[in-house]
Amino acid sequence: MAYIDGFVVAVPAANKEIYRKHANEALTIIRESGATRMVEAWGDEVPDGKVTDFKGAVKAEPGEVVVFSWFEYPDRKARDAANAKMMSDPRMKTMGESMPFDGKRMIYGGFDALVDKGEGGAAGYVDGVLIAVPQDRKMDFRNHAAELAALFTDYGARRVVDAWGDDVPDGKVTDFKGAVKAKEGETVVFGWVEWASKAARDEAWSKIRQDARMNNGAPMPFDGQRMVYGGFATLLDA
């Protein structure tokens, strides 16, 4: 299964096209370094939460939009080699000096795919999620996620991925652990569902909510009140 570098960042709404250009410029370097895919998705339906949410995860300010993104690699070794290569690339240093967002509030980390179901294809819309899962419930979570992945793909999802935190650093301002208020003994999961379009996603969810598999009463292997979720429109998928 793939190895994922996941990112969440707050971008001024006025900088949307500048951010898109920045991402396209970075794509060349990232693909040259060994990534097999890069996706950038712009916040579209990002609700406020009672305990946690995407806006709080990156301390989004008024006028900022949350971006959910990831790079895919064949494995951890390929990802580490790519990061080393990018760190020494002068083009990355130049781009880092002109980022159209506050890099200090960006959260990032490396994740091992636990569940990866679906044929994929260009994603027009993405449901993104962050979850804190007790480490001793890893297999329970994988089984739970696999069941949901089957449900989502039955209703048209192109791909469903849930990836287990592997290299998730502590940040000075923000980080993935803080995003979900992770407790001692918990690991962060970075996951998403890919849809052909927002319309396809909305139609699917109206049916998923009524499906008995979604309402079987089985307890979730994590604290759902701290789950972070939102809908994102794809800016770049290459």
PyMOL commands that set and color helices and strands:
alter all, ss='L'
color gray80, all
select helices_A, chain A and resi 13-33+54-57+76-87+90-96+103-105+135-154+176-179+198-208+224-226
alter helices_A, ss='H'
color red, helices_A
select strands_A, chain A and resi 3-12+37-45+64-73+107-117+125-134+159-167+186-195+228-237
alter strands_A, ss='S'
color yellow, strands_A
deselect
rebuild
show_as cartoon
